[in-house]
Amino acid sequence: MAKDVTTYTLKQALAAKVEDHIEIAVEAEDGTKFKIRATADQLDALTGDLETILDADDADAE
């Protein structure tokens, strides 16, 4: 990852459909708040990545 990337610990996240995209409102534990705009295709790809990670974690736990 690039050196100029800031890492935040998630406190909460909420998602909503807004017109032709999806917005994810994020709050970090330090109080930083921001929104992420994404298309359905982008979120489908992200969901696939997360499922792969979680499935691997489940397999490791067995």
PyMOL commands that set and color helices and strands:
alter all, ss='L'
color gray80, all
select helices_A, chain A and resi 40-61
alter helices_A, ss='H'
color red, helices_A
select strands_A, chain A and resi 10-18+21-28+33-38
alter strands_A, ss='S'
color yellow, strands_A
deselect
rebuild
show_as cartoon
